[in-house]
Amino acid sequence: MPKQQVCSHLAELTEIKPAQAYVCDECVKVGGTWVHLRTCQTCGTTLCCDSSPSRHATRHFHASGHPVVASAEPGERWVWCYTDQQMAQY
């Protein structure tokens, strides 16, 4: 089976922006909770995943159009492109 080509958004990444703090920036503002964290690779904000009640990372994508997040979870090394629904390990 041929290997799937990486989308242009993921291919353009030259470095991975790490989380600056291990908190969801938006949940902190509203007193919410999160399950896992994702860091936007365009602006660097860290937000909660789709398993979290508020799904701030996906909401950020829809509001901003920033296509790629990286897992902010310790030991996880993957990125996700919302636009192309594609994941890659790094």
C-alpha positions as CSV (number, residue, x, y, z in Angstrom):
1,M,0.0,0.0,0.0
2,P,1.5,3.4,-0.9
3,K,2.4,5.8,1.9
4,Q,-0.1,8.7,2.2
5,Q,1.3,12.1,1.2
6,V,1.5,14.6,4.1
7,C,-0.8,17.7,3.5
8,S,0.8,21.0,2.8
9,H,0.0,22.5,6.2
10,L,2.0,19.7,7.9
11,A,4.7,19.7,5.3
12,E,5.3,23.4,5.9
13,L,6.1,23.0,9.6
14,T,9.8,23.6,10.3
15,E,9.7,23.4,14.1
16,I,7.1,22.5,16.7
17,K,5.9,25.2,19.0
18,P,5.8,23.7,22.6
19,A,3.1,24.6,25.2
20,Q,4.3,27.6,27.3
21,A,2.2,26.3,30.3
22,Y,0.3,23.1,30.8
23,V,-3.1,24.7,31.0
24,C,-5.9,25.5,28.6
25,D,-5.8,29.3,28.2
26,E,-9.5,29.6,27.6
27,C,-10.6,27.2,30.4
28,V,-8.5,29.2,32.9
29,K,-10.5,32.3,32.0
30,V,-13.9,30.7,32.6
31,G,-13.0,28.2,35.4
32,G,-13.3,25.2,33.1
33,T,-11.6,21.8,33.1
34,W,-9.8,19.9,30.3
35,V,-8.8,16.4,29.5
36,H,-5.8,16.8,27.1
37,L,-4.1,19.9,25.6
38,R,-3.2,20.9,22.1
39,T,-0.9,23.8,21.0
40,C,-1.7,25.9,18.0
41,Q,1.2,25.9,15.6
42,T,0.3,29.2,14.1
43,C,-0.1,31.4,17.3
44,G,1.2,29.1,20.1
45,T,-1.9,29.2,22.3
46,T,-2.5,26.0,24.2
47,L,-6.2,24.8,24.4
48,C,-8.2,21.8,25.3
49,C,-9.0,18.8,23.1
50,D,-12.3,17.5,21.7
51,S,-12.6,15.1,24.7
52,S,-12.8,18.1,27.0
53,P,-16.1,19.8,27.8
54,S,-15.4,23.1,25.9
55,R,-13.3,21.8,22.9
56,H,-11.4,25.0,22.8
57,A,-8.7,23.9,20.3
58,T,-11.4,23.0,17.7
59,R,-13.3,26.2,18.4
60,H,-10.0,28.1,17.9
61,F,-9.5,26.5,14.5
62,H,-13.0,27.5,13.4
63,A,-12.6,31.1,14.7
64,S,-9.1,31.7,13.5
65,G,-8.5,29.3,10.6
66,H,-5.2,28.2,12.1
67,P,-5.0,24.6,10.7
68,V,-2.4,22.7,12.8
69,V,-2.1,21.8,16.5
70,A,0.5,19.6,18.2
71,S,-0.3,17.5,21.2
72,A,0.9,19.2,24.4
73,E,0.8,16.0,26.3
74,P,4.1,14.7,27.8
75,G,5.6,12.0,25.6
76,E,3.2,12.5,22.7
77,R,4.9,13.7,19.5
78,W,2.2,14.3,16.9
79,V,0.5,17.1,14.9
80,W,-3.0,17.3,13.5
81,C,-4.3,19.3,10.6
82,Y,-7.9,20.3,11.0
83,T,-8.2,21.5,7.4
84,D,-7.1,18.2,5.9
85,Q,-8.0,15.9,8.8
86,Q,-4.5,14.5,8.8
87,M,-2.1,13.4,11.5
88,A,1.7,13.0,11.5
89,Q,4.3,11.9,14.0
90,Y,7.4,14.0,14.5
